[in-house]
Amino acid sequence: MLKAYCAVPGGEAVEIAEADVASRLADGKSHIWLDISSNLERYVPLLRDVMHFHPLAIEDLSHPRMLPKVEEYDDSLFIVLHDIVLLDKEEGERLKSYEIFIFLGKNFVVTVRRHRIRAVESLLGEPKVLSHLFSRGAESLFHGIVRRMIDNYFPMMDRIDAKLDASERVIFNSPDSKDMQRLFTLRKDTAKLRSITAQEFDVVNRLTTGEFDQITPHGVMLARDLFDHLYRVSEKAAGFRDTIMGLLDAYLSQINNHMNEVMKVLTVIATIMLPLGIVVGFYGMNFKSMPGLNHPYGWIFTLGGMFVLIAGMLSYFRHRKWL
């Protein structure tokens, strides 16, 4: 599916037909945005023969799981970025990333995607904002798309932060194996988030250096704004990793402390039972003559002595602060 928009400086963005793209592009006055969201093969001739994009860039469009990058081809830049979505499910892969391929030229922006990109679809539904961006040129339109995409990262990161806070409360109260599994899942999610944002950070950083002739001083300023936002995302993602590692250490410490408490109780029980076993074993020997064996209240004295022994041992343990 193709959606094409065009505007002259100071004019409104209007949707145009595919057949009008070549003439609008050739007049040198119009700014154009093409958004291809499905059936990529159908629009390869448009990208090759009308937009004159490099064959290597067009070939990259057919490869899934492309990493974020920026490449310079003749009069346009080819940029690969990722939209990151955190799914609400407990098992399986929860953090998904979807590529968006962007061609940026002097008076055009072309976005190619296989999946729903929230930033693109929200902008398509706001003609006034789109006209405002068009009035400032293709670089402003590119900035508007990428800025919205980056801003969508922050609510997702707030959700991850809330999950970490909930895990922290549970770990310090009543940890179990499910909490460990949740932490491992979060660690996997945040590792992927950090990897993608770090690569996008490098891409945007290259746009701020003046390395590419297609980027004007105004475009460099816009790229610096993207740089600042991605820096915040990258730093927060790195902080998630440290938080999760700390929670994993805390979980293991809690488990070890709990195990130590169990072992302490079992050790106390075994220690108390040891002298009682000696007493019972002594009076269980098959001798005919033993102290108190024939006494009518001998068993009472024996039980009383055993209880006194238990009380004395417990008092001694408390005095030594072993309990």
Summary of the structure (lengths in Angstrom):
residues: 323
radius of gyration: 35.1
end to end distance: 72.9
largest distance: 122.9
contacts: 927
relative contact order: 0.08
helix: 61%
strand: 15%
